[in-house]
Amino acid sequence: MDLRVRFCETDLMGIVHHGSYLVYFEAGRVEWLRRRGVTYADWASRGVHLPVVEAHVGYKAPSRFDDLLVVETTLAELRSVSMKFSYVIRRGTTTIAEGWTRLGCIDDKHKLLRIPDHMRDVLLASEATA
């Protein structure tokens, strides 16, 4: 997914603020799901929610306002009640950041929920079918 750095995402030094990378990860994850024909709203309407419960970002090189970045998103792990997405953010051939997020699966009452089979099918769909 391509992403252009906005001015509001930079800090006083003109470099992308460290917290912005988690927003970029989320944008990548949302588009990864959209390519498979679903949105968070689709699942929420069925009582399935996916809060981020853990996150890690490794910063490799700075990025600045108006840089064109590519966010690569991969499903790295699928467990019974959680999933882990991995991300690589690049500017051209330069790796800017790498990281991952773990999302839990909960119901409308915020109780752990086994990931439903219909959801697993979507998550495990190959890139070729997405």
N, C-alpha and C positions, 0 to 999 in steps of 0.2 A: 504494500500500500504506500503510495506517495504522500508526502506530507511537507508542507512549506512552513518553516519556522516563522511564527508571528512575533512582532515586537514585544507584546505583552508576556511572552514566554521567556524573555531574556532578563538577566540581572544587571546590576549597576556596571559590571565589567563588560557588558555586551555579549555575554555567553549565555546559552540556554540554561535556565535555572534547573537545578538538580531535580526538583519535584515535577517538572514538566515531562520528564521521561516516563513517569507512571501514567500520565495522561496519554502520551504517545502509545504506550503499551495497550491501554484500554481501547484507543482508536483502532489499533491493529487487531485486537481481539474481536471487537464489534464487527469489523469488516470481514474477518475470518469466518465468523458465524453467518454473516449476511450472504457470503458466497455459497454457503450451504443451504440457503433459503430460509433462515430463521433469524429472529431478533430476540433480544432480552425481553421485550414486551410480549412476544408470543409465549415464551415460557412463563413469564409472570402471570399471564392470564390463565394459565393452567395451575397456578399455585406453586411454581418452581422458581426459586431465586438463587442467584450465584454471587454472594458477596466475596470480595477478595479477603482472604484470611492471612495471607503471608505474601511478602514481596521482596525482591532483591534486584538492585541495579548495580552493574559494574560500569564505571565511566572510563572510556578508553581515549577519547579525544574530544576537544571542545567543538561545539556547533554554535552558529551565530544567526542573527536575524536574516531572514530571507533564504537561508540554506534550504535546498531541496533534499529531503531525507526519504529513505525507503525503510519501512518497518516490515520486517519479516516475522511472521507469527507461526508457531508450530505447536500442536498439541503434544506435549512431552510425556504426559502420564495421565492415565484415567483409572481412578480407584472407585470404590463403591459409593462414597459420598463426597468425593472431591476430584479435582482435576488440576493439572499444572500446565500452564502455557509458557513456552520459551520465546524470547524475542531477540532479534539482532537489528540494530538501527545503523544504517550506513548512509554516508554521503559519498556518492560515487563508489570507489573501491575502499574507502576509509571506514573502518568500523568505529562508530561514535560511542555506542553503548550496547551492552548485552545484559540480559536479565531474565527473570521469570516471575510469574504470579501463581499462587495457589488459590483456587476458588472452592469454597464449600458449597454444598447443595442443601438448601433449607426450604421448609414449607412456609405458608403464610403466617404461622405462629412462631417462626424462627427456630423450629426444631429440625435437627438433622434429618435429611431425607435421602434415601437411596436414589441414585440417579436413575430415572425411569428409562426403560428399554428404548422408547421412541427417541429419547434424547441421546442415548448412547449411539444409536444408529447414525444420527446426524453428526455427532462428534467424531465418529470413526470413519465417516465417508472420506474417500481418498480425494486428493487434490484434482484428480482427473474427472471426478464426478461433481466437483464443487464449482 
